Amino acid sequence: MDQLISQLNFKSHNSIIHSVDSIGDDTCYVLDLSVTPSLLAAAGSNYLIKIYDRSNNTILNVLSGHKDAINETKFIENTNTLLSCSSDKTVKIWDAKTGQCSLTINQQGEIFSIDLNGDILAMGVGSMVVLYNLSTKKLIRKFDCSHTEDVTRVRFHPIDKNKLVSCSVDGLICMYDLEQADDDDAILHVINAEDSIGNIGFFGPSYQYLYSLSHTERLATWDLTNGSKLKHYGSDLRTTLSERYKFEINYFISCIYDNASNQLILFGGDFNGTGYVFIVTPDDIIQVSKLENVHTDVIRNVYWDKFKSELITSSEDSKIGFWTNNPSITNLLKINNDTSLNKMVNNNNNNNNNNNNNNNNNNNNNNNNNNNNNNNKNNKNNKKK
């Protein structure tokens, strides 16, 4: 765990304002991030998606077409093709390099989440889970009875691609076996989380476990082999951690699973823009580092690029932050900070020395004046004699 804690000690090395023009008239919340080795897609609250070149963080394209909030974006693996879903009831497919929209998929309700398995697109459409074939451009099937309220996340299993998991505002987490033709038979597990669920993700050596984060900031873990609860980390987790670590935690962002260490990592934050990094153990949550001095408002997204040793965050302050755990860069940042500090100290010392010299000069002048006064008195006394 010591090695992981070292890897999670991120330092800021850059940040940019999410804006096209130089005066920042179109700055907005960054609602979602998707990343490839060379590109970054940032969906803004102004219904635009901006594509950044990760080599220099400059804007390559602005994707315009959605008419309402963009809820999620996702790159097709190893391509420049980006998918986006929106409350305008559409999924759009874009070429991120050219900025062209190649396909718009219309649905009957707001689309809050998407995921991909080859050509199979899963969508959370209102209270339904909808499967669509991107090659044939045809509907495959839909599950319209598994949830009663908005579906907030749909996720294909990382290994067994015939398995799909959905969660909803209705508090249910459903797992499907897509090889089963009958809809009732296809639903393997229905987990009642007893809270409105906003986010889920897989973890474990075989991704056999699931974490859930609720809209009331509650974290729980589940065993997908049988649908049982592993751990509920308390109904007031924010207060528990705030009191333990003596800083205020207002919300949780998401979890990221590190398969190298087999650890689940939880990210949270406060309303002033500070981020907090925790390790989730089977019995407890341990704070390991902070993300400081970049954001000034709620952090919405976190993406960890382990190959580039970079963490990317986005916030309601319109900033995208870039953090590193690369020792060569963090050491350079430390040297720069130390150099700046030394300059400050040296300047202060020089100022103090100058002040001392000035004081000495003033003392010398005073002594000279005293000597002159004494000479004048002696001369007067001689004249009287």
Buried (B, 14 or more C-beta within 10 A) or exposed (E): EEEBBEBBBBBBBEBBEBBEEEEEEBBBBBBBBBBBEEBBBBBBBBBBBBBBEBEEEEBBBEBEBBEEBBBBBBBBEEEBBBBBBBBBBBBBBBBBBEBEBEEEBEBEBBBBBBBBBEEBBBBBBBBBBBBBEBEEEEEBBBBEEBBEEBBBBBBBBBEBEBBBBBBBBBBBBBBBBBEEEEBEEBBBBEBEBEBBBBBBBBBBEEBBBBBBBBEEBBBBBBBBEEBEEEBBBBEEBBEBBBEEBEEBBBBBBBBBBBEEBEBBBBBBBBEEBBBBBBBBEEEEBBBBBBBBEBBBBBBBBBBBBEEBBBBBBBBBBBBBBBBBBBEEBBEBBEEEEEEEEEEEEEEEEEEEEEEEEEEEEEEEEEEEEEEEEEEEEEEEEEEEE
